[in-house]
Amino acid sequence: MSKKVIKVVLKENIRKLGKSNDLVEVSAGYARNFLVPNKMATIATSGILKQQKFYAAVKEEKLKVAKEDAKKIQQLLEGIEKFSVTKKTGDGQNIFGSVTEKEISQIIKNATNIDVEKQKIFLPEIKTVGIYNIEIKLLIELTANVQLQVLPELN
């Protein structure tokens, strides 16, 4: 006697089974007794499969547009090459405080009129005057590398 298997579309992420909107095969009992009553999945009918293909196509198109926009932003940021910020300095080359992601986001906004979220900016610890490499994650696989020049503030 073979196990009866049916296809379901997951409504939420389920560990060891799949992510939301994935089409998976599970045993009929598991689907009927657990997944469907707990609204974690729906049984895959032809209408639901068509709807899922439509959503996948829309998602793919949005991702394509986002990649194009991110590439334009990357080219613009890397074309500028270097951003500058002035900070108060103490003895020698040490600055008071440090440069934060929020400050860099504001510098980029002022220079290029592009909003970059501070969570997407990765920078080393900046405590002295000098030039630092900053990495800006535009998408998962797309980053822009720019330089930040920290200058002493003249009194």
VMD Tcl script that builds the backbone (N, CA, C; Angstrom):
set m [mol new atoms 465]
animate dup $m
set s [atomselect $m all]
$s set {name element resname resid chain x y z} {
  {N N MET 1 A 0.844 -1.180 0.000}
  {CA C MET 1 A 0.000 0.000 0.000}
  {C C MET 1 A 0.884 1.237 0.000}
  {N N SER 2 A 0.676 2.111 -0.932}
  {CA C SER 2 A 1.512 3.309 -1.042}
  {C C SER 2 A 0.890 4.456 -0.242}
  {N N LYS 3 A 1.763 5.355 0.151}
  {CA C LYS 3 A 1.340 6.533 0.898}
  {C C LYS 3 A 0.698 7.523 -0.057}
  {N N LYS 4 A -0.424 8.094 0.319}
  {CA C LYS 4 A -1.067 9.095 -0.520}
  {C C LYS 4 A -0.396 10.437 -0.278}
  {N N VAL 5 A -0.023 11.075 -1.382}
  {CA C VAL 5 A 0.680 12.345 -1.324}
  {C C VAL 5 A -0.145 13.364 -2.102}
  {N N ILE 6 A -0.254 14.585 -1.530}
  {CA C ILE 6 A -0.954 15.658 -2.232}
  {C C ILE 6 A -0.067 16.901 -2.242}
  {N N LYS 7 A -0.381 17.801 -3.167}
  {CA C LYS 7 A 0.372 19.047 -3.273}
  {C C LYS 7 A -0.389 20.139 -2.538}
  {N N VAL 8 A 0.361 20.919 -1.774}
  {CA C VAL 8 A -0.222 22.058 -1.063}
  {C C VAL 8 A 0.649 23.287 -1.307}
  {N N VAL 9 A 0.024 24.457 -1.181}
  {CA C VAL 9 A 0.735 25.728 -1.253}
  {C C VAL 9 A 0.803 26.278 0.164}
  {N N LEU 10 A 2.032 26.516 0.641}
  {CA C LEU 10 A 2.220 26.998 2.015}
  {C C LEU 10 A 1.822 28.462 2.132}
  {N N LYS 11 A 1.168 28.791 3.225}
  {CA C LYS 11 A 0.777 30.183 3.485}
  {C C LYS 11 A 1.783 30.894 4.384}
  {N N GLU 12 A 2.660 30.126 5.024}
  {CA C GLU 12 A 3.673 30.703 5.899}
  {C C GLU 12 A 4.918 29.842 5.849}
  {N N ASN 13 A 6.013 30.361 6.391}
  {CA C ASN 13 A 7.257 29.596 6.441}
  {C C ASN 13 A 7.126 28.479 7.462}
  {N N ILE 14 A 7.461 27.265 7.050}
  {CA C ILE 14 A 7.427 26.113 7.946}
  {C C ILE 14 A 8.791 25.450 7.875}
  {N N ARG 15 A 9.450 25.373 9.009}
  {CA C ARG 15 A 10.794 24.817 9.078}
  {C C ARG 15 A 10.795 23.385 8.559}
  {N N LYS 16 A 11.794 23.043 7.800}
  {CA C LYS 16 A 11.999 21.717 7.211}
  {C C LYS 16 A 10.962 21.360 6.150}
  {N N LEU 17 A 10.091 22.304 5.775}
  {CA C LEU 17 A 9.092 22.011 4.755}
  {C C LEU 17 A 9.183 23.006 3.606}
  {N N GLY 18 A 9.230 24.287 3.919}
  {CA C GLY 18 A 9.349 25.283 2.866}
  {C C GLY 18 A 8.970 26.670 3.335}
  {N N LYS 19 A 9.059 27.599 2.396}
  {CA C LYS 19 A 8.730 28.995 2.682}
  {C C LYS 19 A 7.342 29.319 2.168}
  {N N SER 20 A 6.862 30.486 2.530}
  {CA C SER 20 A 5.549 30.943 2.110}
  {C C SER 20 A 5.452 30.950 0.589}
  {N N ASN 21 A 4.310 30.525 0.054}
  {CA C ASN 21 A 4.007 30.429 -1.381}
  {C C ASN 21 A 4.770 29.328 -2.102}
  {N N ASP 22 A 5.441 28.429 -1.381}
  {CA C ASP 22 A 6.087 27.278 -2.013}
  {C C ASP 22 A 5.058 26.192 -2.265}
  {N N LEU 23 A 5.246 25.467 -3.351}
  {CA C LEU 23 A 4.409 24.317 -3.675}
  {C C LEU 23 A 5.174 23.078 -3.212}
  {N N VAL 24 A 4.600 22.336 -2.251}
  {CA C VAL 24 A 5.276 21.162 -1.699}
  {C C VAL 24 A 4.337 19.960 -1.710}
  {N N GLU 25 A 4.941 18.784 -1.715}
  {CA C GLU 25 A 4.172 17.553 -1.605}
  {C C GLU 25 A 4.281 17.036 -0.185}
  {N N VAL 26 A 3.135 16.759 0.424}
  {CA C VAL 26 A 3.102 16.204 1.782}
  {C C VAL 26 A 2.099 15.056 1.791}
  {N N SER 27 A 2.154 14.280 2.851}
  {CA C SER 27 A 1.187 13.187 2.945}
  {C C SER 27 A -0.216 13.775 3.121}
  {N N ALA 28 A -1.192 13.053 2.614}
  {CA C ALA 28 A -2.572 13.541 2.638}
  {C C ALA 28 A -3.050 13.771 4.066}
  {N N GLY 29 A -2.693 12.894 4.985}
  {CA C GLY 29 A -3.117 13.031 6.377}
  {C C GLY 29 A -2.534 14.270 7.037}
  {N N TYR 30 A -1.241 14.535 6.787}
  {CA C TYR 30 A -0.580 15.707 7.359}
  {C C TYR 30 A -1.260 16.981 6.867}
  {N N ALA 31 A -1.579 17.024 5.582}
  {CA C ALA 31 A -2.246 18.199 5.020}
  {C C ALA 31 A -3.649 18.345 5.577}
  {N N ARG 32 A -4.408 17.259 5.561}
  {CA C ARG 32 A -5.815 17.295 5.973}
  {C C ARG 32 A -5.988 17.535 7.476}
  {N N ASN 33 A -5.104 16.952 8.288}
  {CA C ASN 33 A -5.275 17.011 9.738}
  {C C ASN 33 A -4.520 18.136 10.424}
  {N N PHE 34 A -3.464 18.671 9.781}
  {CA C PHE 34 A -2.668 19.690 10.474}
  {C C PHE 34 A -2.533 20.988 9.673}
  {N N LEU 35 A -2.008 20.914 8.452}
  {CA C LEU 35 A -1.692 22.139 7.703}
  {C C LEU 35 A -2.925 22.952 7.328}
  {N N VAL 36 A -3.926 22.313 6.752}
  {CA C VAL 36 A -5.110 23.049 6.298}
  {C C VAL 36 A -5.951 23.564 7.473}
  {N N PRO 37 A -6.256 22.755 8.519}
  {CA C PRO 37 A -7.052 23.290 9.634}
  {C C PRO 37 A -6.376 24.443 10.375}
  {N N ASN 38 A -5.030 24.431 10.427}
  {CA C ASN 38 A -4.300 25.505 11.107}
  {C C ASN 38 A -3.974 26.673 10.175}
  {N N LYS 39 A -4.563 26.654 8.981}
  {CA C LYS 39 A -4.390 27.717 7.986}
  {C C LYS 39 A -2.919 27.983 7.660}
  {N N MET 40 A -2.147 26.910 7.621}
  {CA C MET 40 A -0.733 27.013 7.259}
  {C C MET 40 A -0.523 26.705 5.779}
  {N N ALA 41 A -1.530 26.091 5.140}
  {CA C ALA 41 A -1.414 25.731 3.725}
  {C C ALA 41 A -2.810 25.574 3.139}
  {N N THR 42 A -2.855 25.611 1.799}
  {CA C THR 42 A -4.090 25.319 1.090}
  {C C THR 42 A -3.787 24.221 0.076}
  {N N ILE 43 A -4.774 23.409 -0.197}
  {CA C ILE 43 A -4.599 22.339 -1.166}
  {C C ILE 43 A -4.470 22.973 -2.550}
  {N N ALA 44 A -3.501 22.495 -3.318}
  {CA C ALA 44 A -3.181 23.089 -4.615}
  {C C ALA 44 A -4.190 22.657 -5.670}
  {N N THR 45 A -5.069 23.577 -6.034}
  {CA C THR 45 A -6.001 23.350 -7.128}
  {C C THR 45 A -5.460 24.069 -8.359}
  {N N SER 46 A -6.070 23.855 -9.500}
  {CA C SER 46 A -5.579 24.497 -10.727}
  {C C SER 46 A -5.667 26.021 -10.630}
  {N N GLY 47 A -6.717 26.536 -10.003}
  {CA C GLY 47 A -6.865 27.987 -9.836}
  {C C GLY 47 A -5.783 28.567 -8.948}
  {N N ILE 48 A -5.482 27.876 -7.874}
  {CA C ILE 48 A -4.441 28.351 -6.951}
  {C C ILE 48 A -3.074 28.287 -7.623}
  {N N LEU 49 A -2.834 27.261 -8.429}
  {CA C LEU 49 A -1.563 27.166 -9.141}
  {C C LEU 49 A -1.399 28.293 -10.153}
  {N N LYS 50 A -2.481 28.655 -10.854}
  {CA C LYS 50 A -2.433 29.786 -11.790}
  {C C LYS 50 A -2.132 31.085 -11.046}
  {N N GLN 51 A -2.797 31.255 -9.900}
  {CA C GLN 51 A -2.600 32.455 -9.090}
  {C C GLN 51 A -1.141 32.517 -8.608}
  {N N GLN 52 A -0.604 31.388 -8.210}
  {CA C GLN 52 A 0.774 31.336 -7.731}
  {C C GLN 52 A 1.749 31.699 -8.854}
  {N N LYS 53 A 1.508 31.216 -10.070}
  {CA C LYS 53 A 2.358 31.558 -11.211}
  {C C LYS 53 A 2.286 33.048 -11.510}
  {N N PHE 54 A 1.085 33.629 -11.397}
  {CA C PHE 54 A 0.914 35.062 -11.625}
  {C C PHE 54 A 1.720 35.864 -10.605}
  {N N TYR 55 A 1.601 35.491 -9.318}
  {CA C TYR 55 A 2.348 36.193 -8.272}
  {C C TYR 55 A 3.853 36.054 -8.474}
  {N N ALA 56 A 4.300 34.880 -8.915}
  {CA C ALA 56 A 5.724 34.670 -9.164}
  {C C ALA 56 A 6.201 35.582 -10.296}
  {N N ALA 57 A 5.388 35.733 -11.345}
  {CA C ALA 57 A 5.759 36.597 -12.464}
  {C C ALA 57 A 5.828 38.058 -12.027}
  {N N VAL 58 A 4.866 38.493 -11.215}
  {CA C VAL 58 A 4.863 39.875 -10.711}
  {C C VAL 58 A 6.092 40.114 -9.838}
  {N N LYS 59 A 6.399 39.149 -8.978}
  {CA C LYS 59 A 7.555 39.272 -8.092}
  {C C LYS 59 A 8.850 39.346 -8.902}
  {N N GLU 60 A 8.950 38.531 -9.937}
  {CA C GLU 60 A 10.125 38.529 -10.810}
  {C C GLU 60 A 10.285 39.880 -11.503}
  {N N GLU 61 A 9.185 40.457 -11.960}
  {CA C GLU 61 A 9.232 41.758 -12.634}
  {C C GLU 61 A 9.676 42.856 -11.664}
  {N N LYS 62 A 9.149 42.826 -10.439}
  {CA C LYS 62 A 9.554 43.823 -9.436}
  {C C LYS 62 A 11.036 43.693 -9.115}
  {N N LEU 63 A 11.528 42.456 -9.026}
  {CA C LEU 63 A 12.939 42.222 -8.741}
  {C C LEU 63 A 13.805 42.740 -9.881}
  {N N LYS 64 A 13.357 42.553 -11.109}
  {CA C LYS 64 A 14.090 43.030 -12.281}
  {C C LYS 64 A 14.202 44.555 -12.265}
  {N N VAL 65 A 13.101 45.238 -11.960}
  {CA C VAL 65 A 13.101 46.704 -11.889}
  {C C VAL 65 A 14.004 47.180 -10.750}
  {N N ALA 66 A 13.945 46.498 -9.604}
  {CA C ALA 66 A 14.774 46.869 -8.459}
  {C C ALA 66 A 16.258 46.707 -8.790}
  {N N LYS 67 A 16.610 45.655 -9.530}
  {CA C LYS 67 A 18.011 45.445 -9.919}
  {C C LYS 67 A 18.489 46.561 -10.833}
  {N N GLU 68 A 17.644 46.964 -11.786}
  {CA C GLU 68 A 18.020 48.046 -12.701}
  {C C GLU 68 A 18.240 49.357 -11.941}
  {N N ASP 69 A 17.330 49.662 -11.012}
  {CA C ASP 69 A 17.471 50.878 -10.204}
  {C C ASP 69 A 18.740 50.827 -9.355}
  {N N ALA 70 A 19.004 49.668 -8.755}
  {CA C ALA 70 A 20.181 49.523 -7.904}
  {C C ALA 70 A 21.461 49.666 -8.713}
  {N N LYS 71 A 21.484 49.157 -9.937}
  {CA C LYS 71 A 22.669 49.298 -10.789}
  {C C LYS 71 A 22.919 50.772 -11.128}
  {N N LYS 72 A 21.846 51.529 -11.391}
  {CA C LYS 72 A 22.000 52.954 -11.668}
  {C C LYS 72 A 22.566 53.686 -10.458}
  {N N ILE 73 A 22.040 53.355 -9.279}
  {CA C ILE 73 A 22.524 53.989 -8.047}
  {C C ILE 73 A 23.982 53.618 -7.803}
  {N N GLN 74 A 24.334 52.342 -8.047}
  {CA C GLN 74 A 25.710 51.894 -7.862}
  {C C GLN 74 A 26.655 52.671 -8.769}
  {N N GLN 75 A 26.278 52.836 -10.044}
  {CA C GLN 75 A 27.127 53.572 -10.976}
  {C C GLN 75 A 27.277 55.032 -10.560}
  {N N LEU 76 A 26.194 55.626 -10.076}
  {CA C LEU 76 A 26.246 57.017 -9.635}
  {C C LEU 76 A 27.158 57.181 -8.422}
  {N N LEU 77 A 26.985 56.296 -7.423}
  {CA C LEU 77 A 27.793 56.401 -6.200}
  {C C LEU 77 A 29.265 56.135 -6.485}
  {N N GLU 78 A 29.549 55.097 -7.288}
  {CA C GLU 78 A 30.945 54.792 -7.573}
  {C C GLU 78 A 31.563 55.817 -8.524}
  {N N GLY 79 A 30.737 56.536 -9.272}
  {CA C GLY 79 A 31.235 57.602 -10.127}
  {C C GLY 79 A 31.730 58.783 -9.318}
  {N N ILE 80 A 31.114 59.032 -8.177}
  {CA C ILE 80 A 31.523 60.138 -7.311}
  {C C ILE 80 A 32.840 59.813 -6.624}
  {N N GLU 81 A 33.076 58.563 -6.311}
  {CA C GLU 81 A 34.293 58.033 -5.714}
  {C C GLU 81 A 34.503 58.419 -4.257}
  {N N LYS 82 A 34.459 59.715 -3.922}
  {CA C LYS 82 A 34.833 60.093 -2.561}
  {C C LYS 82 A 33.869 61.127 -1.981}
  {N N PHE 83 A 33.416 60.871 -0.754}
  {CA C PHE 83 A 32.615 61.817 0.010}
  {C C PHE 83 A 33.491 62.341 1.143}
  {N N SER 84 A 33.246 63.570 1.578}
  {CA C SER 84 A 34.061 64.158 2.639}
  {C C SER 84 A 33.181 64.590 3.799}
  {N N VAL 85 A 33.746 64.492 4.995}
  {CA C VAL 85 A 33.075 64.956 6.202}
  {C C VAL 85 A 34.135 65.600 7.100}
  {N N THR 86 A 33.749 66.683 7.778}
  {CA C THR 86 A 34.676 67.332 8.701}
  {C C THR 86 A 34.238 67.046 10.124}
  {N N LYS 87 A 35.206 66.763 10.984}
  {CA C LYS 87 A 34.936 66.462 12.388}
  {C C LYS 87 A 35.918 67.223 13.266}
  {N N LYS 88 A 35.495 67.521 14.478}
  {CA C LYS 88 A 36.391 68.152 15.443}
  {C C LYS 88 A 37.468 67.144 15.846}
  {N N THR 89 A 38.696 67.652 15.944}
  {CA C THR 89 A 39.797 66.767 16.315}
  {C C THR 89 A 40.400 67.207 17.637}
  {N N GLY 90 A 40.957 66.233 18.315}
  {CA C GLY 90 A 41.657 66.512 19.562}
  {C C GLY 90 A 43.149 66.531 19.291}
  {N N ASP 91 A 43.900 65.864 20.132}
  {CA C ASP 91 A 45.347 65.786 19.956}
  {C C ASP 91 A 45.680 64.953 18.725}
  {N N GLY 92 A 46.460 65.515 17.826}
  {CA C GLY 92 A 46.892 64.774 16.646}
  {C C GLY 92 A 45.760 64.530 15.664}
  {N N GLN 93 A 45.597 63.280 15.271}
  {CA C GLN 93 A 44.648 62.913 14.229}
  {C C GLN 93 A 43.332 62.351 14.776}
  {N N ASN 94 A 43.188 62.201 16.086}
  {CA C ASN 94 A 41.986 61.608 16.669}
  {C C ASN 94 A 40.803 62.566 16.603}
  {N N ILE 95 A 39.629 62.032 16.271}
  {CA C ILE 95 A 38.429 62.859 16.219}
  {C C ILE 95 A 37.584 62.601 17.457}
  {N N PHE 96 A 36.761 63.590 17.799}
  {CA C PHE 96 A 35.837 63.420 18.915}
  {C C PHE 96 A 34.658 62.586 18.428}
  {N N GLY 97 A 34.347 61.526 19.133}
  {CA C GLY 97 A 33.254 60.651 18.725}
  {C C GLY 97 A 33.691 59.809 17.542}
  {N N SER 98 A 32.749 59.494 16.675}
  {CA C SER 98 A 33.067 58.728 15.472}
  {C C SER 98 A 32.070 59.111 14.382}
  {N N VAL 99 A 32.310 58.623 13.188}
  {CA C VAL 99 A 31.402 58.860 12.077}
  {C C VAL 99 A 30.385 57.726 12.070}
  {N N THR 100 A 29.107 58.059 11.968}
  {CA C THR 100 A 28.051 57.048 12.025}
  {C C THR 100 A 27.418 56.829 10.657}
  {N N GLU 101 A 26.666 55.738 10.553}
  {CA C GLU 101 A 25.955 55.420 9.320}
  {C C GLU 101 A 24.935 56.505 8.978}
  {N N LYS 102 A 24.323 57.085 10.013}
  {CA C LYS 102 A 23.325 58.138 9.801}
  {C C LYS 102 A 23.968 59.364 9.153}
  {N N GLU 103 A 25.163 59.728 9.613}
  {CA C GLU 103 A 25.862 60.866 9.023}
  {C C GLU 103 A 26.202 60.606 7.560}
  {N N ILE 104 A 26.669 59.394 7.263}
  {CA C ILE 104 A 27.022 59.052 5.888}
  {C C ILE 104 A 25.786 59.065 5.002}
  {N N SER 105 A 24.668 58.549 5.522}
  {CA C SER 105 A 23.415 58.563 4.778}
  {C C SER 105 A 23.024 60.001 4.432}
  {N N GLN 106 A 23.181 60.909 5.377}
  {CA C GLN 106 A 22.844 62.319 5.155}
  {C C GLN 106 A 23.795 62.964 4.151}
  {N N ILE 107 A 25.084 62.621 4.204}
  {CA C ILE 107 A 26.067 63.159 3.255}
  {C C ILE 107 A 25.718 62.719 1.839}
  {N N ILE 108 A 25.367 61.437 1.675}
  {CA C ILE 108 A 25.002 60.914 0.355}
  {C C ILE 108 A 23.729 61.594 -0.144}
  {N N LYS 109 A 22.768 61.801 0.759}
  {CA C LYS 109 A 21.507 62.459 0.389}
  {C C LYS 109 A 21.776 63.885 -0.088}
  {N N ASN 110 A 22.644 64.612 0.634}
  {CA C ASN 110 A 22.954 65.992 0.255}
  {C C ASN 110 A 23.691 66.064 -1.080}
  {N N ALA 111 A 24.576 65.096 -1.341}
  {CA C ALA 111 A 25.394 65.141 -2.553}
  {C C ALA 111 A 24.661 64.625 -3.785}
  {N N THR 112 A 23.835 63.589 -3.625}
  {CA C THR 112 A 23.242 62.932 -4.798}
  {C C THR 112 A 21.723 62.936 -4.809}
  {N N ASN 113 A 21.094 63.344 -3.711}
  {CA C ASN 113 A 19.633 63.318 -3.564}
  {C C ASN 113 A 19.081 61.885 -3.608}
  {N N ILE 114 A 19.894 60.918 -3.163}
  {CA C ILE 114 A 19.475 59.510 -3.081}
  {C C ILE 114 A 19.384 59.132 -1.613}
  {N N ASP 115 A 18.236 58.559 -1.234}
  {CA C ASP 115 A 18.074 58.085 0.137}
  {C C ASP 115 A 18.693 56.698 0.262}
  {N N VAL 116 A 19.685 56.568 1.139}
  {CA C VAL 116 A 20.283 55.270 1.443}
  {C C VAL 116 A 20.003 54.994 2.912}
  {N N GLU 117 A 19.349 53.874 3.186}
  {CA C GLU 117 A 19.029 53.533 4.570}
  {C C GLU 117 A 20.315 53.261 5.334}
  {N N LYS 118 A 20.370 53.706 6.589}
  {CA C LYS 118 A 21.595 53.541 7.363}
  {C C LYS 118 A 21.898 52.066 7.651}
  {N N GLN 119 A 20.876 51.197 7.605}
  {CA C GLN 119 A 21.105 49.774 7.838}
  {C C GLN 119 A 21.879 49.138 6.693}
  {N N LYS 120 A 21.889 49.777 5.525}
  {CA C LYS 120 A 22.562 49.224 4.361}
  {C C LYS 120 A 24.004 49.706 4.233}
  {N N ILE 121 A 24.442 50.560 5.150}
  {CA C ILE 121 A 25.789 51.118 5.107}
  {C C ILE 121 A 26.667 50.366 6.101}
  {N N PHE 122 A 27.789 49.837 5.585}
  {CA C PHE 122 A 28.732 49.100 6.436}
  {C C PHE 122 A 30.069 49.824 6.400}
  {N N LEU 123 A 30.521 50.265 7.573}
  {CA C LEU 123 A 31.754 51.021 7.624}
  {C C LEU 123 A 32.631 50.523 8.764}
  {N N PRO 124 A 33.944 50.714 8.631}
  {CA C PRO 124 A 34.839 50.346 9.722}
  {C C PRO 124 A 34.720 51.371 10.845}
  {N N GLU 125 A 35.319 51.076 11.975}
  {CA C GLU 125 A 35.313 52.028 13.083}
  {C C GLU 125 A 36.194 53.208 12.697}
  {N N ILE 126 A 35.594 54.389 12.711}
  {CA C ILE 126 A 36.313 55.588 12.276}
  {C C ILE 126 A 36.575 56.460 13.497}
  {N N LYS 127 A 37.855 56.529 13.905}
  {CA C LYS 127 A 38.232 57.311 15.077}
  {C C LYS 127 A 39.322 58.344 14.779}
  {N N THR 128 A 39.887 58.267 13.557}
  {CA C THR 128 A 40.963 59.191 13.202}
  {C C THR 128 A 40.679 59.830 11.847}
  {N N VAL 129 A 41.436 60.891 11.542}
  {CA C VAL 129 A 41.340 61.564 10.259}
  {C C VAL 129 A 41.972 60.652 9.204}
  {N N GLY 130 A 41.355 60.578 8.013}
  {CA C GLY 130 A 41.914 59.755 6.947}
  {C C GLY 130 A 40.855 59.384 5.927}
  {N N ILE 131 A 41.209 58.418 5.068}
  {CA C ILE 131 A 40.303 57.947 4.029}
  {C C ILE 131 A 39.910 56.511 4.350}
  {N N TYR 132 A 38.600 56.241 4.305}
  {CA C TYR 132 A 38.063 54.927 4.659}
  {C C TYR 132 A 37.184 54.395 3.531}
  {N N ASN 133 A 37.195 53.086 3.372}
  {CA C ASN 133 A 36.325 52.436 2.387}
  {C C ASN 133 A 34.986 52.115 3.030}
  {N N ILE 134 A 33.908 52.512 2.363}
  {CA C ILE 134 A 32.550 52.296 2.852}
  {C C ILE 134 A 31.845 51.365 1.865}
  {N N GLU 135 A 31.126 50.392 2.408}
  {CA C GLU 135 A 30.370 49.469 1.565}
  {C C GLU 135 A 28.883 49.730 1.772}
  {N N ILE 136 A 28.156 49.901 0.660}
  {CA C ILE 136 A 26.716 50.147 0.713}
  {C C ILE 136 A 26.030 48.992 -0.007}
  {N N LYS 137 A 25.239 48.218 0.733}
  {CA C LYS 137 A 24.516 47.091 0.135}
  {C C LYS 137 A 23.220 47.613 -0.476}
  {N N LEU 138 A 23.150 47.568 -1.795}
  {CA C LEU 138 A 21.962 48.024 -2.497}
  {C C LEU 138 A 20.947 46.894 -2.627}
  {N N LEU 139 A 21.423 45.706 -2.972}
  {CA C LEU 139 A 20.627 44.484 -3.001}
  {C C LEU 139 A 21.480 43.391 -2.382}
  {N N ILE 140 A 20.935 42.190 -2.283}
  {CA C ILE 140 A 21.678 41.095 -1.660}
  {C C ILE 140 A 23.006 40.863 -2.371}
  {N N GLU 141 A 22.991 40.860 -3.698}
  {CA C GLU 141 A 24.207 40.560 -4.446}
  {C C GLU 141 A 24.859 41.791 -5.062}
  {N N LEU 142 A 24.360 42.984 -4.766}
  {CA C LEU 142 A 24.873 44.197 -5.399}
  {C C LEU 142 A 25.291 45.207 -4.334}
  {N N THR 143 A 26.585 45.563 -4.362}
  {CA C THR 143 A 27.087 46.542 -3.400}
  {C C THR 143 A 27.812 47.656 -4.141}
  {N N ALA 144 A 27.832 48.822 -3.524}
  {CA C ALA 144 A 28.585 49.963 -4.049}
  {C C ALA 144 A 29.688 50.289 -3.053}
  {N N ASN 145 A 30.903 50.443 -3.546}
  {CA C ASN 145 A 32.034 50.784 -2.688}
  {C C ASN 145 A 32.421 52.226 -2.943}
  {N N VAL 146 A 32.410 53.034 -1.881}
  {CA C VAL 146 A 32.789 54.441 -1.989}
  {C C VAL 146 A 33.825 54.739 -0.913}
  {N N GLN 147 A 34.479 55.864 -1.061}
  {CA C GLN 147 A 35.462 56.269 -0.062}
  {C C GLN 147 A 34.937 57.462 0.711}
  {N N LEU 148 A 35.266 57.471 1.986}
  {CA C LEU 148 A 34.888 58.579 2.869}
  {C C LEU 148 A 36.175 59.215 3.370}
  {N N GLN 149 A 36.294 60.524 3.144}
  {CA C GLN 149 A 37.463 61.232 3.625}
  {C C GLN 149 A 37.050 62.039 4.856}
  {N N VAL 150 A 37.706 61.744 5.979}
  {CA C VAL 150 A 37.442 62.460 7.222}
  {C C VAL 150 A 38.499 63.537 7.358}
  {N N LEU 151 A 38.035 64.794 7.413}
  {CA C LEU 151 A 38.938 65.935 7.494}
  {C C LEU 151 A 38.810 66.607 8.855}
  {N N PRO 152 A 39.895 67.208 9.366}
  {CA C PRO 152 A 39.787 67.938 10.630}
  {C C PRO 152 A 39.035 69.257 10.425}
  {N N GLU 153 A 38.224 69.629 11.409}
  {CA C GLU 153 A 37.470 70.883 11.335}
  {C C GLU 153 A 38.408 72.015 11.700}
  {N N LEU 154 A 38.393 73.038 10.858}
  {CA C LEU 154 A 39.271 74.192 11.113}
  {C C LEU 154 A 38.552 75.164 12.034}
  {N N ASN 155 A 39.278 75.654 13.035}
  {CA C ASN 155 A 38.693 76.570 14.013}
  {C C ASN 155 A 38.751 77.986 13.534}
}
mol reanalyze $m
mol bondsrecalc $m
mol representation Tube
mol addrep $m
